[in-house]
Amino acid sequence: MDTLRSTDPALLSLAQDFRESLRLSVYLARRLDSEGELSAVQVSTLKMLFDGGVRVGEIARNLGVRVPSATEQIIKLEKAGLVGREQDPDDSRAVQVAITEAGRTAVEEANRKRNAAVASILENLDDGERAALVAALPVIAKINSAG
């Protein structure tokens, strides 16, 4: 994807505003982390494993980090009993990381707490603002799937 294509000033301004909004959303998500036992990165890592084992390299790519950083996260999750390693069924020389039942439970609890915290923030929106947010979610999902 050629990221330097657009010269449309309105589109570039929208991109800047959207990026700033994302940055602030990351800060909000990090504040929610301080209230839970699992960080956003740990929850994301665990969610990647819900459909089956995943190799460390793929976890690193999905997180946008290098393999040693992903390995560090996996070691922490493994020590907590939230993931385990198993042989890759497609390559006997490789291993995959798999979520444990405790890991699934931890993600469900983290999601419940975070959803409640965000819901309390959304209570401050009026009906029109909530409707605008609902309408924006498919657009945000499309943007997220493009990357």
C-alpha positions as CSV (number, residue, x, y, z in Angstrom):
1,M,0.0,0.0,0.0
2,D,1.4,3.4,-1.0
3,T,1.0,5.5,2.1
4,L,2.1,8.8,0.5
5,R,-0.5,8.9,-2.3
6,S,-3.0,11.5,-1.1
7,T,-2.4,15.2,-1.4
8,D,-6.1,16.2,-0.8
9,P,-5.8,18.7,2.1
10,A,-9.3,17.8,3.4
11,L,-8.4,14.1,3.5
12,L,-5.0,14.8,5.1
13,S,-6.7,16.9,7.7
14,L,-9.3,14.2,8.4
15,A,-6.4,11.7,8.7
16,Q,-4.6,13.9,11.2
17,D,-7.8,14.3,13.3
18,F,-8.5,10.6,13.2
19,R,-4.9,9.7,14.2
20,E,-5.2,12.2,17.1
21,S,-8.4,10.6,18.2
22,L,-6.8,7.1,18.1
23,R,-3.9,8.4,20.1
24,L,-6.2,9.6,22.8
25,S,-8.2,6.4,22.7
26,V,-5.0,4.5,23.3
27,Y,-4.4,6.6,26.4
28,L,-8.0,5.8,27.6
29,A,-7.3,2.1,27.1
30,R,-4.1,2.3,29.0
31,R,-5.9,4.0,31.9
32,L,-8.4,1.1,31.9
33,D,-5.4,-1.3,32.1
34,S,-4.3,0.2,35.4
35,E,-7.6,-1.1,36.9
36,G,-7.1,-4.7,35.7
37,E,-4.6,-7.4,36.1
38,L,-4.0,-7.9,32.4
39,S,-2.6,-5.2,30.1
40,A,-4.2,-4.4,26.7
41,V,-1.3,-6.2,25.0
42,Q,-1.8,-9.3,27.1
43,V,-5.5,-9.3,26.5
44,S,-4.8,-8.9,22.7
45,T,-2.3,-11.7,22.8
46,L,-4.7,-14.0,24.6
47,K,-7.6,-13.1,22.2
48,M,-5.4,-14.2,19.2
49,L,-5.3,-17.7,20.7
50,F,-9.1,-18.2,21.1
51,D,-9.4,-20.1,17.8
52,G,-6.3,-22.3,18.3
53,G,-2.6,-22.3,18.8
54,V,-0.5,-19.6,17.1
55,R,3.3,-19.4,16.5
56,V,5.3,-16.7,18.3
57,G,6.2,-15.0,15.0
58,E,2.6,-14.6,14.0
59,I,1.8,-13.2,17.5
60,A,4.7,-10.7,17.1
61,R,3.4,-9.6,13.6
62,N,-0.1,-9.1,14.9
63,L,1.1,-7.1,17.8
64,G,3.4,-5.0,15.7
65,V,6.4,-6.0,17.8
66,R,9.6,-8.0,17.3
67,V,9.7,-11.7,18.3
68,P,11.7,-11.1,21.5
69,S,9.1,-8.7,22.8
70,A,6.3,-11.1,21.9
71,T,8.3,-13.9,23.6
72,E,8.6,-11.8,26.7
73,Q,4.8,-11.3,26.9
74,I,4.2,-15.1,26.3
75,I,6.6,-16.0,29.1
76,K,4.7,-13.7,31.5
77,L,1.4,-15.3,30.4
78,E,2.8,-18.8,30.7
79,K,4.1,-18.1,34.2
80,A,0.6,-16.9,35.1
81,G,-0.9,-20.2,33.7
82,L,-2.8,-18.3,31.0
83,V,-1.0,-19.9,28.0
84,G,0.9,-23.1,27.3
85,R,3.1,-24.2,24.4
86,E,2.3,-27.2,22.2
87,Q,3.7,-28.8,19.1
88,D,2.7,-27.2,15.9
89,P,0.5,-29.9,14.1
90,D,1.9,-28.7,10.7
91,D,5.6,-28.7,11.6
92,S,6.9,-31.0,14.3
93,R,10.0,-28.8,14.8
94,A,7.9,-25.7,15.7
95,V,5.7,-24.9,18.7
96,Q,2.6,-22.9,19.1
97,V,1.2,-20.9,22.0
98,A,-2.2,-22.0,23.1
99,I,-4.6,-20.4,25.6
100,T,-5.6,-22.3,28.8
101,E,-9.0,-22.3,30.4
102,A,-7.6,-19.9,33.0
103,G,-6.5,-17.6,30.1
104,R,-10.0,-17.7,28.7
105,T,-11.5,-16.9,32.1
106,A,-9.0,-14.0,32.6
107,V,-9.9,-12.5,29.2
108,E,-13.6,-12.7,29.9
109,E,-13.1,-11.0,33.3
110,A,-10.9,-8.3,31.8
111,N,-13.5,-7.7,29.1
112,R,-16.3,-7.5,31.6
113,K,-14.4,-4.9,33.7
114,R,-13.3,-2.8,30.7
115,N,-16.8,-2.9,29.1
116,A,-18.3,-1.7,32.4
117,A,-15.8,1.1,32.6
118,V,-16.4,2.2,29.0
119,A,-20.1,2.0,29.5
120,S,-19.9,4.4,32.4
121,I,-18.1,6.8,30.1
122,L,-20.7,6.3,27.4
123,E,-23.5,7.2,29.9
124,N,-22.3,10.8,29.5
125,L,-23.3,10.8,25.8
126,D,-26.7,11.9,24.7
127,D,-28.9,9.8,22.4
128,G,-27.6,11.6,19.3
129,E,-24.0,11.1,20.3
130,R,-24.6,7.4,21.0
131,A,-26.3,7.0,17.6
132,A,-23.3,8.7,15.9
133,L,-21.0,6.3,17.7
134,V,-23.0,3.3,16.6
135,A,-23.0,4.6,13.0
136,A,-19.2,5.1,13.1
137,L,-18.4,1.6,14.3
138,P,-18.6,-0.1,10.9
139,V,-16.4,2.6,9.4
140,I,-13.8,2.2,12.1
141,A,-14.0,-1.6,11.6
142,K,-13.4,-1.1,7.9
143,I,-10.4,1.2,8.6
144,N,-9.0,-1.4,11.1
145,S,-9.3,-4.2,8.5
146,A,-7.4,-2.2,5.9
147,G,-4.2,-2.2,8.0
